[in-house]
Amino acid sequence: MILEPVKCLTCDSINIIKHGKTAEGKQRYKCRNSECTRHSFVLEYSYRGYLPAVKQQISDMAMNGSRIRDTAHVLKISPTTVIEELKKRSSS
């Protein structure tokens, strides 16, 4: 049996605990680092739109003038996901 340490996707801390399961049955984890902004995360997302790298690409493409439908097509995600992520970024 091989044990693989789980690291937080935001702060790279290994102070992680299991935090239940998602509706699809995937393991959810929680970062116990008090300075970390991420509360819970899943290592294997079912939908590409949830990946932090894809969320960053959405804002990068918007800053470079890409339209919503173009961004959704290139990243293979829903236009609704693009709109919701841009709303979140504009309010923060």
C-alpha positions, 0 to 999 in steps of 0.5 A, a space after each residue: 500500500 502506498 500513501 500519497 500525501 495530499 497538499 493544499 492547492 492554494 498554500 501547499 500545506 500538508 496539514 489536510 484532513 478528510 472533509 466528507 464526500 461530494 454528491 458524486 462520491 469523490 473525497 473532499 479535503 479541508 486545509 487546516 492552515 489558518 492563513 489559507 483562503 481555501 476551506 475545502 477542495 476536491 483533488 479530482 473534479 468532474 467538471 473542468 470549470 471547477 479547476 483553479 487553472 481554468 478559472 485563472 484562464 477565464 480572467 486572463 482571456 477576459 483581460 485580453 478581450 476574448 468574448 464569453 462564448 469564445 472563452 467557453 469554446 476554447 476552454 470546453 466549459 459552459 458560457 454560464 460558468 464563464 459569466 459566473 466566474 467573471 461576476 465573482 472576479 469583478 465583485 472582489 
